[in-house]
Amino acid sequence: MYDPLWLAGLAAAMAATGLFSGLLAGLLGVGGGIVIVPVLFSIFPLFGIPEEVQMKLAVGTSLATIIPTSIQSARKHFAKGTMDVPLLRSLVPSIAAGVLIGTLLGIVVQGGAHTAVFAVIALLVAVNMGFTGVDWKLRESFPTGKRRHALGTFIGGISAMMGIGGGTVGVPILSMFGAPIRSAVATASAFGVIISIPATIGFIYGGWGNAMLPPLSLGYVNLIGFALIVPASLIAAPWGVHLAHSIPPLLLKRCFAVFLGLTVVRMFWSLVT
């Protein structure tokens, strides 16, 4: 793994991952994690990275890339005044608690179980994007009390364990409970900050000293990936925004649902074989 050609190949694959995730982020508005994790999961076997650490390394690296992008996104949304700050403040403790639980589970569970959790959640996201065209609401306001804290814990736990920001899970839940889509997106962007920073620290600690990890890895965070995915995604995001104006949005949603569906099939296939 210390061969210069091997490192160059890994660097190229990481840069390509960033370009792909940035392009889809611009096209569909999806968070990078839901793209980065399955792509890395598919790339790592090509470089001989042991199966036992593939999913954990993909999740940890994805979480690290979310830190700068979520901070930038949350600042912009806050400046525009579309963020529901009172709701955000009320959810911070429960999301943080969920992050601790999700990070611990992500570190201690076996690779197969971790892959299965990601595959199930990704399948739900794919179904949502593939078969829904009109927003629907379960109720007009966000729950209070224990139900609010339960939802916050769920958002934080699932997001940390999957290596995604708050948008993939947070936006549908906020929209389901009556939040306008712009407010849901803005508020969920701040979820990413709450989730990514402590979860990244946890995955660094959890993978510290693991001999199966590739070079230039800080625990379960690969520094080559972090250094290349972030700038590449920032470069490609405007390309996706430009393409979004020439391709029907519903078609884009369906295409991304197919991509996720194929990823889920591959993950389940790897589990049974």
Steps between C-alpha positions, in 0.01 A plus 500: 500500500800730522582457131497844326278373217252356752486831686460691172213272400329546836541877474345500153208291623442736794504805271252329267278424800501867593411606145213250487361595840526871424327454165209314660484752784455777246252299294279366777589691816589172674764491770841370403501215751221304335714503184852482645449196724365262232759618246788446744351165600521399133849644448681363806490130393679597176796617709518193719372672815378223737126441511497536880576874480347599165168634632648663811769673290237619250279636778781668694647664189156618391430654841827693485412646159162613632658729765614786271209470256233496773654801678501696175145396414362575847659847502343586165155376599517684833594822321196464275272471805334174393631289791254410779736592786259428791430150366871443440589600857237267642637208296872550572511287823312205350691509169829510694388202709408313183841579350673344800288186471537476121876558511548232767291252301686588181830425666415181687265313264648257251550610141210291372248642747620854427459441126150359556389812692624729224337286233159506673501878549631558147219279368242716681657814352496341154133404534413851617682663207382241248130493577406837650448805289284714729583607852265369766459580867426277795397801711533878490744549789807331643431281808594622846628333814623141488399448137712797393800365690443153353505641147815700574673192638397302192633767262833525683546126548420387147697785342813434708490127438447547124756778455250751364410855594165597640333565165435147377298406808422844645338667198236228442415489871472878534290519183281217624417706807399816319827690443517686166763341279735800512482512878550122520812514282643798690438350844631157398820661371584588861431139601805411292727711721364344820539150353826508306745651750451265799437199276826559311691523827338174608594316181857629526524369857323173418736411217821623659787255448302257281761322288253423219451867409671648192783755521427858606199399704417668830294228660210428265555830315715481190685828462549456124123477463437798724757715318366422152127435534417839657659727235390274213137505619510880534629525142233267356198632691449801267511263201211307652304818564546598134386156376200507733349778290510289184386161635153433653538482881269198530714308251808586705335369817413176325855457368649555845249251643627244247861573601416448867296190420791339315729591791261335745487184286879486493521547877247224572676275247831552679332402827354172371812398308 
